């Protein structure tokens, strides 16, 4: 898998329904306002999620919870 997945976030991601496979599009043809989370291996025929995203976002809510680790209280970076 090419995206960073933290085991602590898998439970969170399951609370939001995974986008339909029917929305998937080739990464090279993905436009603005669609999820860019790559499904499978990143190569010249990569396929991305394709679900609608909020303005200015790169990932849908389901994949955003997998890609980003929430900050923990008291943790200084």
Phi and psi restraints in degrees (range 20) as a CNS / XPLOR table:
assign (resid 1 and name C) (resid 2 and name N)
       (resid 2 and name CA) (resid 2 and name C) 1.0 -93.8 20.0 2
assign (resid 2 and name N) (resid 2 and name CA)
       (resid 2 and name C) (resid 3 and name N) 1.0 -12.1 20.0 2
assign (resid 2 and name C) (resid 3 and name N)
       (resid 3 and name CA) (resid 3 and name C) 1.0 -98.2 20.0 2
assign (resid 3 and name N) (resid 3 and name CA)
       (resid 3 and name C) (resid 4 and name N) 1.0 154.1 20.0 2
assign (resid 3 and name C) (resid 4 and name N)
       (resid 4 and name CA) (resid 4 and name C) 1.0 -74.8 20.0 2
assign (resid 4 and name N) (resid 4 and name CA)
       (resid 4 and name C) (resid 5 and name N) 1.0 122.8 20.0 2
assign (resid 4 and name C) (resid 5 and name N)
       (resid 5 and name CA) (resid 5 and name C) 1.0 -123.0 20.0 2
assign (resid 5 and name N) (resid 5 and name CA)
       (resid 5 and name C) (resid 6 and name N) 1.0 126.0 20.0 2
assign (resid 5 and name C) (resid 6 and name N)
       (resid 6 and name CA) (resid 6 and name C) 1.0 -105.5 20.0 2
assign (resid 6 and name N) (resid 6 and name CA)
       (resid 6 and name C) (resid 7 and name N) 1.0 132.2 20.0 2
assign (resid 6 and name C) (resid 7 and name N)
       (resid 7 and name CA) (resid 7 and name C) 1.0 -58.2 20.0 2
assign (resid 7 and name N) (resid 7 and name CA)
       (resid 7 and name C) (resid 8 and name N) 1.0 -31.1 20.0 2
assign (resid 7 and name C) (resid 8 and name N)
       (resid 8 and name CA) (resid 8 and name C) 1.0 -67.1 20.0 2
assign (resid 8 and name N) (resid 8 and name CA)
       (resid 8 and name C) (resid 9 and name N) 1.0 -17.8 20.0 2
assign (resid 8 and name C) (resid 9 and name N)
       (resid 9 and name CA) (resid 9 and name C) 1.0 -97.7 20.0 2
assign (resid 9 and name N) (resid 9 and name CA)
       (resid 9 and name C) (resid 10 and name N) 1.0 -12.6 20.0 2
assign (resid 9 and name C) (resid 10 and name N)
       (resid 10 and name CA) (resid 10 and name C) 1.0 -61.2 20.0 2
assign (resid 10 and name N) (resid 10 and name CA)
       (resid 10 and name C) (resid 11 and name N) 1.0 -41.3 20.0 2
assign (resid 10 and name C) (resid 11 and name N)
       (resid 11 and name CA) (resid 11 and name C) 1.0 -61.4 20.0 2
assign (resid 11 and name N) (resid 11 and name CA)
       (resid 11 and name C) (resid 12 and name N) 1.0 -39.9 20.0 2
assign (resid 11 and name C) (resid 12 and name N)
       (resid 12 and name CA) (resid 12 and name C) 1.0 -64.1 20.0 2
assign (resid 12 and name N) (resid 12 and name CA)
       (resid 12 and name C) (resid 13 and name N) 1.0 -42.4 20.0 2
assign (resid 12 and name C) (resid 13 and name N)
       (resid 13 and name CA) (resid 13 and name C) 1.0 -66.1 20.0 2
assign (resid 13 and name N) (resid 13 and name CA)
       (resid 13 and name C) (resid 14 and name N) 1.0 -29.5 20.0 2
assign (resid 13 and name C) (resid 14 and name N)
       (resid 14 and name CA) (resid 14 and name C) 1.0 -70.6 20.0 2
assign (resid 14 and name N) (resid 14 and name CA)
       (resid 14 and name C) (resid 15 and name N) 1.0 -17.7 20.0 2
assign (resid 14 and name C) (resid 15 and name N)
       (resid 15 and name CA) (resid 15 and name C) 1.0 -75.7 20.0 2
assign (resid 15 and name N) (resid 15 and name CA)
       (resid 15 and name C) (resid 16 and name N) 1.0 -19.2 20.0 2
assign (resid 15 and name C) (resid 16 and name N)
       (resid 16 and name CA) (resid 16 and name C) 1.0 -106.4 20.0 2
assign (resid 16 and name N) (resid 16 and name CA)
       (resid 16 and name C) (resid 17 and name N) 1.0 134.1 20.0 2
assign (resid 16 and name C) (resid 17 and name N)
       (resid 17 and name CA) (resid 17 and name C) 1.0 -67.5 20.0 2
assign (resid 17 and name N) (resid 17 and name CA)
       (resid 17 and name C) (resid 18 and name N) 1.0 135.2 20.0 2
assign (resid 17 and name C) (resid 18 and name N)
       (resid 18 and name CA) (resid 18 and name C) 1.0 -67.2 20.0 2
assign (resid 18 and name N) (resid 18 and name CA)
       (resid 18 and name C) (resid 19 and name N) 1.0 137.5 20.0 2
assign (resid 18 and name C) (resid 19 and name N)
       (resid 19 and name CA) (resid 19 and name C) 1.0 -61.4 20.0 2
assign (resid 19 and name N) (resid 19 and name CA)
       (resid 19 and name C) (resid 20 and name N) 1.0 151.6 20.0 2
assign (resid 19 and name C) (resid 20 and name N)
       (resid 20 and name CA) (resid 20 and name C) 1.0 -63.2 20.0 2
assign (resid 20 and name N) (resid 20 and name CA)
       (resid 20 and name C) (resid 21 and name N) 1.0 143.6 20.0 2
assign (resid 20 and name C) (resid 21 and name N)
       (resid 21 and name CA) (resid 21 and name C) 1.0 -66.2 20.0 2
assign (resid 21 and name N) (resid 21 and name CA)
       (resid 21 and name C) (resid 22 and name N) 1.0 -19.2 20.0 2
assign (resid 21 and name C) (resid 22 and name N)
       (resid 22 and name CA) (resid 22 and name C) 1.0 -67.2 20.0 2
assign (resid 22 and name N) (resid 22 and name CA)
       (resid 22 and name C) (resid 23 and name N) 1.0 -19.2 20.0 2
assign (resid 22 and name C) (resid 23 and name N)
       (resid 23 and name CA) (resid 23 and name C) 1.0 -82.8 20.0 2
assign (resid 23 and name N) (resid 23 and name CA)
       (resid 23 and name C) (resid 24 and name N) 1.0 -13.4 20.0 2
assign (resid 23 and name C) (resid 24 and name N)
       (resid 24 and name CA) (resid 24 and name C) 1.0 -62.1 20.0 2
assign (resid 24 and name N) (resid 24 and name CA)
       (resid 24 and name C) (resid 25 and name N) 1.0 141.0 20.0 2
assign (resid 24 and name C) (resid 25 and name N)
       (resid 25 and name CA) (resid 25 and name C) 1.0 -138.7 20.0 2
assign (resid 25 and name N) (resid 25 and name CA)
       (resid 25 and name C) (resid 26 and name N) 1.0 154.4 20.0 2
assign (resid 25 and name C) (resid 26 and name N)
       (resid 26 and name CA) (resid 26 and name C) 1.0 -59.8 20.0 2
assign (resid 26 and name N) (resid 26 and name CA)
       (resid 26 and name C) (resid 27 and name N) 1.0 138.0 20.0 2
assign (resid 26 and name C) (resid 27 and name N)
       (resid 27 and name CA) (resid 27 and name C) 1.0 -56.7 20.0 2
assign (resid 27 and name N) (resid 27 and name CA)
       (resid 27 and name C) (resid 28 and name N) 1.0 -40.9 20.0 2
assign (resid 27 and name C) (resid 28 and name N)
       (resid 28 and name CA) (resid 28 and name C) 1.0 -62.6 20.0 2
assign (resid 28 and name N) (resid 28 and name CA)
       (resid 28 and name C) (resid 29 and name N) 1.0 -22.5 20.0 2
assign (resid 28 and name C) (resid 29 and name N)
       (resid 29 and name CA) (resid 29 and name C) 1.0 -104.7 20.0 2
assign (resid 29 and name N) (resid 29 and name CA)
       (resid 29 and name C) (resid 30 and name N) 1.0 3.0 20.0 2
assign (resid 29 and name C) (resid 30 and name N)
       (resid 30 and name CA) (resid 30 and name C) 1.0 -74.3 20.0 2
assign (resid 30 and name N) (resid 30 and name CA)
       (resid 30 and name C) (resid 31 and name N) 1.0 133.4 20.0 2
assign (resid 30 and name C) (resid 31 and name N)
       (resid 31 and name CA) (resid 31 and name C) 1.0 -102.1 20.0 2
assign (resid 31 and name N) (resid 31 and name CA)
       (resid 31 and name C) (resid 32 and name N) 1.0 -163.8 20.0 2
assign (resid 31 and name C) (resid 32 and name N)
       (resid 32 and name CA) (resid 32 and name C) 1.0 -70.2 20.0 2
assign (resid 32 and name N) (resid 32 and name CA)
       (resid 32 and name C) (resid 33 and name N) 1.0 155.2 20.0 2
assign (resid 32 and name C) (resid 33 and name N)
       (resid 33 and name CA) (resid 33 and name C) 1.0 69.5 20.0 2
assign (resid 33 and name N) (resid 33 and name CA)
       (resid 33 and name C) (resid 34 and name N) 1.0 24.4 20.0 2
assign (resid 33 and name C) (resid 34 and name N)
       (resid 34 and name CA) (resid 34 and name C) 1.0 -129.0 20.0 2
assign (resid 34 and name N) (resid 34 and name CA)
       (resid 34 and name C) (resid 35 and name N) 1.0 150.7 20.0 2
assign (resid 34 and name C) (resid 35 and name N)
       (resid 35 and name CA) (resid 35 and name C) 1.0 -65.6 20.0 2
assign (resid 35 and name N) (resid 35 and name CA)
       (resid 35 and name C) (resid 36 and name N) 1.0 129.5 20.0 2
assign (resid 35 and name C) (resid 36 and name N)
       (resid 36 and name CA) (resid 36 and name C) 1.0 -98.3 20.0 2
assign (resid 36 and name N) (resid 36 and name CA)
       (resid 36 and name C) (resid 37 and name N) 1.0 11.8 20.0 2
assign (resid 36 and name C) (resid 37 and name N)
       (resid 37 and name CA) (resid 37 and name C) 1.0 -63.4 20.0 2
assign (resid 37 and name N) (resid 37 and name CA)
       (resid 37 and name C) (resid 38 and name N) 1.0 121.4 20.0 2
assign (resid 37 and name C) (resid 38 and name N)
       (resid 38 and name CA) (resid 38 and name C) 1.0 -80.8 20.0 2
assign (resid 38 and name N) (resid 38 and name CA)
       (resid 38 and name C) (resid 39 and name N) 1.0 127.9 20.0 2
assign (resid 38 and name C) (resid 39 and name N)
       (resid 39 and name CA) (resid 39 and name C) 1.0 -93.6 20.0 2
assign (resid 39 and name N) (resid 39 and name CA)
       (resid 39 and name C) (resid 40 and name N) 1.0 118.8 20.0 2
assign (resid 39 and name C) (resid 40 and name N)
       (resid 40 and name CA) (resid 40 and name C) 1.0 89.7 20.0 2
assign (resid 40 and name N) (resid 40 and name CA)
       (resid 40 and name C) (resid 41 and name N) 1.0 -150.8 20.0 2
assign (resid 40 and name C) (resid 41 and name N)
       (resid 41 and name CA) (resid 41 and name C) 1.0 -86.8 20.0 2
assign (resid 41 and name N) (resid 41 and name CA)
       (resid 41 and name C) (resid 42 and name N) 1.0 138.4 20.0 2
assign (resid 41 and name C) (resid 42 and name N)
       (resid 42 and name CA) (resid 42 and name C) 1.0 -77.0 20.0 2
assign (resid 42 and name N) (resid 42 and name CA)
       (resid 42 and name C) (resid 43 and name N) 1.0 111.6 20.0 2
assign (resid 42 and name C) (resid 43 and name N)
       (resid 43 and name CA) (resid 43 and name C) 1.0 -147.5 20.0 2
assign (resid 43 and name N) (resid 43 and name CA)
       (resid 43 and name C) (resid 44 and name N) 1.0 -168.1 20.0 2
assign (resid 43 and name C) (resid 44 and name N)
       (resid 44 and name CA) (resid 44 and name C) 1.0 -69.0 20.0 2
assign (resid 44 and name N) (resid 44 and name CA)
       (resid 44 and name C) (resid 45 and name N) 1.0 -12.3 20.0 2
assign (resid 44 and name C) (resid 45 and name N)
       (resid 45 and name CA) (resid 45 and name C) 1.0 -117.5 20.0 2
assign (resid 45 and name N) (resid 45 and name CA)
       (resid 45 and name C) (resid 46 and name N) 1.0 32.3 20.0 2
assign (resid 45 and name C) (resid 46 and name N)
       (resid 46 and name CA) (resid 46 and name C) 1.0 -61.8 20.0 2
assign (resid 46 and name N) (resid 46 and name CA)
       (resid 46 and name C) (resid 47 and name N) 1.0 144.2 20.0 2
assign (resid 46 and name C) (resid 47 and name N)
       (resid 47 and name CA) (resid 47 and name C) 1.0 -116.7 20.0 2
assign (resid 47 and name N) (resid 47 and name CA)
       (resid 47 and name C) (resid 48 and name N) 1.0 134.5 20.0 2
assign (resid 47 and name C) (resid 48 and name N)
       (resid 48 and name CA) (resid 48 and name C) 1.0 -109.5 20.0 2
assign (resid 48 and name N) (resid 48 and name CA)
       (resid 48 and name C) (resid 49 and name N) 1.0 165.1 20.0 2
assign (resid 48 and name C) (resid 49 and name N)
       (resid 49 and name CA) (resid 49 and name C) 1.0 -53.0 20.0 2
assign (resid 49 and name N) (resid 49 and name CA)
       (resid 49 and name C) (resid 50 and name N) 1.0 -53.4 20.0 2
assign (resid 49 and name C) (resid 50 and name N)
       (resid 50 and name CA) (resid 50 and name C) 1.0 83.0 20.0 2
assign (resid 50 and name N) (resid 50 and name CA)
       (resid 50 and name C) (resid 51 and name N) 1.0 0.0 20.0 2
assign (resid 50 and name C) (resid 51 and name N)
       (resid 51 and name CA) (resid 51 and name C) 1.0 -69.2 20.0 2
assign (resid 51 and name N) (resid 51 and name CA)
       (resid 51 and name C) (resid 52 and name N) 1.0 151.1 20.0 2
assign (resid 51 and name C) (resid 52 and name N)
       (resid 52 and name CA) (resid 52 and name C) 1.0 -61.3 20.0 2
assign (resid 52 and name N) (resid 52 and name CA)
       (resid 52 and name C) (resid 53 and name N) 1.0 145.6 20.0 2
assign (resid 52 and name C) (resid 53 and name N)
       (resid 53 and name CA) (resid 53 and name C) 1.0 -126.0 20.0 2
assign (resid 53 and name N) (resid 53 and name CA)
       (resid 53 and name C) (resid 54 and name N) 1.0 160.1 20.0 2
assign (resid 53 and name C) (resid 54 and name N)
       (resid 54 and name CA) (resid 54 and name C) 1.0 -67.9 20.0 2
assign (resid 54 and name N) (resid 54 and name CA)
       (resid 54 and name C) (resid 55 and name N) 1.0 153.3 20.0 2
assign (resid 54 and name C) (resid 55 and name N)
       (resid 55 and name CA) (resid 55 and name C) 1.0 -50.2 20.0 2
assign (resid 55 and name N) (resid 55 and name CA)
       (resid 55 and name C) (resid 56 and name N) 1.0 125.1 20.0 2
assign (resid 55 and name C) (resid 56 and name N)
       (resid 56 and name CA) (resid 56 and name C) 1.0 84.2 20.0 2
assign (resid 56 and name N) (resid 56 and name CA)
       (resid 56 and name C) (resid 57 and name N) 1.0 0.0 20.0 2
assign (resid 56 and name C) (resid 57 and name N)
       (resid 57 and name CA) (resid 57 and name C) 1.0 -95.9 20.0 2
assign (resid 57 and name N) (resid 57 and name CA)
       (resid 57 and name C) (resid 58 and name N) 1.0 155.9 20.0 2
assign (resid 57 and name C) (resid 58 and name N)
       (resid 58 and name CA) (resid 58 and name C) 1.0 -101.3 20.0 2
assign (resid 58 and name N) (resid 58 and name CA)
       (resid 58 and name C) (resid 59 and name N) 1.0 -21.4 20.0 2
assign (resid 58 and name C) (resid 59 and name N)
       (resid 59 and name CA) (resid 59 and name C) 1.0 -129.2 20.0 2
assign (resid 59 and name N) (resid 59 and name CA)
       (resid 59 and name C) (resid 60 and name N) 1.0 151.3 20.0 2
assign (resid 59 and name C) (resid 60 and name N)
       (resid 60 and name CA) (resid 60 and name C) 1.0 -71.7 20.0 2
assign (resid 60 and name N) (resid 60 and name CA)
       (resid 60 and name C) (resid 61 and name N) 1.0 169.9 20.0 2
assign (resid 60 and name C) (resid 61 and name N)
       (resid 61 and name CA) (resid 61 and name C) 1.0 -59.0 20.0 2
assign (resid 61 and name N) (resid 61 and name CA)
       (resid 61 and name C) (resid 62 and name N) 1.0 -39.2 20.0 2
assign (resid 61 and name C) (resid 62 and name N)
       (resid 62 and name CA) (resid 62 and name C) 1.0 -61.8 20.0 2
assign (resid 62 and name N) (resid 62 and name CA)
       (resid 62 and name C) (resid 63 and name N) 1.0 -50.5 20.0 2
assign (resid 62 and name C) (resid 63 and name N)
       (resid 63 and name CA) (resid 63 and name C) 1.0 -78.6 20.0 2
assign (resid 63 and name N) (resid 63 and name CA)
       (resid 63 and name C) (resid 64 and name N) 1.0 -26.7 20.0 2
assign (resid 63 and name C) (resid 64 and name N)
       (resid 64 and name CA) (resid 64 and name C) 1.0 -62.1 20.0 2
assign (resid 64 and name N) (resid 64 and name CA)
       (resid 64 and name C) (resid 65 and name N) 1.0 -36.8 20.0 2
assign (resid 64 and name C) (resid 65 and name N)
       (resid 65 and name CA) (resid 65 and name C) 1.0 -69.4 20.0 2
assign (resid 65 and name N) (resid 65 and name CA)
       (resid 65 and name C) (resid 66 and name N) 1.0 -22.1 20.0 2
assign (resid 65 and name C) (resid 66 and name N)
       (resid 66 and name CA) (resid 66 and name C) 1.0 -85.5 20.0 2
assign (resid 66 and name N) (resid 66 and name CA)
       (resid 66 and name C) (resid 67 and name N) 1.0 -40.8 20.0 2
assign (resid 66 and name C) (resid 67 and name N)
       (resid 67 and name CA) (resid 67 and name C) 1.0 -72.7 20.0 2
assign (resid 67 and name N) (resid 67 and name CA)
       (resid 67 and name C) (resid 68 and name N) 1.0 -41.2 20.0 2
assign (resid 67 and name C) (resid 68 and name N)
       (resid 68 and name CA) (resid 68 and name C) 1.0 -102.3 20.0 2
assign (resid 68 and name N) (resid 68 and name CA)
       (resid 68 and name C) (resid 69 and name N) 1.0 137.3 20.0 2
assign (resid 68 and name C) (resid 69 and name N)
       (resid 69 and name CA) (resid 69 and name C) 1.0 -93.5 20.0 2
assign (resid 69 and name N) (resid 69 and name CA)
       (resid 69 and name C) (resid 70 and name N) 1.0 124.7 20.0 2
assign (resid 69 and name C) (resid 70 and name N)
       (resid 70 and name CA) (resid 70 and name C) 1.0 -63.7 20.0 2
assign (resid 70 and name N) (resid 70 and name CA)
       (resid 70 and name C) (resid 71 and name N) 1.0 147.6 20.0 2
assign (resid 70 and name C) (resid 71 and name N)
       (resid 71 and name CA) (resid 71 and name C) 1.0 -70.1 20.0 2
assign (resid 71 and name N) (resid 71 and name CA)
       (resid 71 and name C) (resid 72 and name N) 1.0 144.6 20.0 2
assign (resid 71 and name C) (resid 72 and name N)
       (resid 72 and name CA) (resid 72 and name C) 1.0 -98.4 20.0 2
assign (resid 72 and name N) (resid 72 and name CA)
       (resid 72 and name C) (resid 73 and name N) 1.0 141.4 20.0 2
assign (resid 72 and name C) (resid 73 and name N)
       (resid 73 and name CA) (resid 73 and name C) 1.0 -58.8 20.0 2
assign (resid 73 and name N) (resid 73 and name CA)
       (resid 73 and name C) (resid 74 and name N) 1.0 138.0 20.0 2
assign (resid 73 and name C) (resid 74 and name N)
       (resid 74 and name CA) (resid 74 and name C) 1.0 82.5 20.0 2
assign (resid 74 and name N) (resid 74 and name CA)
       (resid 74 and name C) (resid 75 and name N) 1.0 0.3 20.0 2
assign (resid 74 and name C) (resid 75 and name N)
       (resid 75 and name CA) (resid 75 and name C) 1.0 -92.5 20.0 2
assign (resid 75 and name N) (resid 75 and name CA)
       (resid 75 and name C) (resid 76 and name N) 1.0 124.9 20.0 2
assign (resid 75 and name C) (resid 76 and name N)
       (resid 76 and name CA) (resid 76 and name C) 1.0 -104.5 20.0 2
assign (resid 76 and name N) (resid 76 and name CA)
       (resid 76 and name C) (resid 77 and name N) 1.0 131.8 20.0 2
